[in-house]
Amino acid sequence: MAKRPSLAETMRQVATDPQPAPVPVPLRAVPPPEAAPESKASRPKSKTEPTATPKAFYAATRAGKKKVTATLSPAAHKQLKGLAVEHETTTEALLAEAITDLFGKYGKPVSP
């Protein structure tokens, strides 16, 4: 089996090449003029007009909420997953329960 090319060597070659190869730009599918809405078809296109970017998908149950990350040992992670299976729930629900208990322990109000 042939050895894979070195990333460092490839970067050196690119840095020493007088002109790098052009990067192909993917083309966007543009609908024919007759299929475009009248409001956009009647006005000229401006180069300063922002293009619409797709919105990220968020589940309705997570709207307005923030994620929290914790690093666990493999044993603790396995134990948490096992506990979720035993109680037929999710690890997220168990963590939310644990954080609610933590707030109670320190006398902090719990937000919904």
C-alpha positions as CSV (number, residue, x, y, z in Angstrom):
1,M,0.0,0.0,0.0
2,A,1.4,3.4,-1.0
3,K,2.2,5.9,1.7
4,R,-0.1,8.9,2.0
5,P,1.4,12.3,1.0
6,S,2.6,14.4,3.9
7,L,0.5,17.5,4.7
8,A,3.6,19.5,5.5
9,E,5.2,18.6,2.2
10,T,2.0,19.5,0.3
11,M,1.9,22.9,2.1
12,R,5.6,23.6,1.2
13,Q,4.8,22.9,-2.4
14,V,1.8,25.2,-2.4
15,A,3.9,27.9,-0.8
16,T,6.7,27.7,-3.3
17,D,4.4,27.5,-6.4
18,P,4.3,30.8,-8.3
19,Q,0.6,30.6,-9.0
20,P,-1.7,28.2,-7.1
21,A,-4.3,26.3,-9.1
22,P,-7.6,28.2,-9.2
23,V,-10.3,26.9,-6.8
24,P,-13.5,26.0,-8.6
25,V,-16.5,28.0,-7.3
26,P,-19.7,26.0,-7.1
27,L,-22.6,27.4,-9.2
28,R,-25.9,28.2,-7.6
29,A,-29.0,27.1,-9.3
30,V,-30.8,30.2,-10.6
31,P,-34.5,29.9,-11.6
32,P,-35.4,31.1,-15.1
33,P,-36.7,34.6,-15.3
34,E,-40.3,33.5,-15.9
35,A,-40.2,31.5,-12.7
36,A,-39.0,34.3,-10.5
37,P,-41.5,36.3,-8.4
38,E,-42.7,39.5,-10.1
39,S,-41.4,41.8,-7.3
40,K,-37.8,40.6,-7.7
41,A,-38.0,40.2,-11.5
42,S,-39.1,43.8,-12.0
43,R,-36.3,45.4,-10.0
44,P,-32.6,45.3,-11.1
45,K,-30.3,43.2,-9.0
46,S,-27.8,45.0,-6.8
47,K,-24.4,43.6,-5.9
48,T,-24.8,45.0,-2.3
49,E,-28.0,43.1,-1.7
50,P,-27.4,40.4,0.9
51,T,-28.1,36.8,-0.1
52,A,-30.5,34.8,2.1
53,T,-28.7,32.3,4.3
54,P,-30.6,29.3,5.6
55,K,-31.6,29.5,9.2
56,A,-30.3,26.8,11.6
57,F,-32.8,24.2,12.7
58,Y,-33.8,24.3,16.4
59,A,-36.3,22.0,18.0
60,A,-39.2,23.8,19.4
61,T,-38.5,22.3,22.8
62,R,-35.0,23.9,22.8
63,A,-36.0,27.4,21.6
64,G,-34.6,30.1,23.9
65,K,-32.4,27.6,25.8
66,K,-28.7,27.3,26.1
67,K,-26.5,24.2,26.0
68,V,-24.0,23.3,28.8
69,T,-21.2,20.8,28.3
70,A,-19.3,18.8,30.9
71,T,-16.4,16.4,30.6
72,L,-16.9,13.1,32.2
73,S,-14.7,10.0,32.7
74,P,-15.7,7.1,30.5
75,A,-17.0,5.2,33.6
76,A,-19.2,8.1,34.7
77,H,-20.5,8.6,31.1
78,K,-21.4,4.9,31.0
79,Q,-23.0,5.0,34.4
80,L,-25.1,8.1,33.3
81,K,-26.2,6.4,30.1
82,G,-27.1,3.2,32.1
83,L,-29.1,5.2,34.6
84,A,-31.0,6.8,31.7
85,V,-31.8,3.4,30.3
86,E,-32.9,2.0,33.7
87,H,-35.3,4.9,34.2
88,E,-36.5,5.0,30.6
89,T,-35.5,8.7,30.2
90,T,-32.7,10.7,28.5
91,T,-29.3,11.8,29.9
92,E,-30.4,15.3,29.2
93,A,-33.5,14.9,31.5
94,L,-31.2,13.4,34.2
95,L,-28.8,16.2,34.0
96,A,-31.6,18.8,34.1
97,E,-32.9,17.0,37.3
98,A,-29.4,17.1,38.8
99,I,-29.0,20.8,38.1
100,T,-32.4,21.5,39.6
101,D,-31.3,19.6,42.8
102,L,-28.0,21.6,42.8
103,F,-29.9,24.9,42.7
104,G,-32.1,23.7,45.6
105,K,-29.1,22.7,47.6
106,Y,-27.7,26.2,47.3
107,G,-31.0,28.0,47.8
108,K,-31.2,29.3,44.2
109,P,-34.6,29.7,42.4
110,V,-35.2,27.3,39.6
111,S,-36.2,28.8,36.2
112,P,-38.5,26.8,33.9
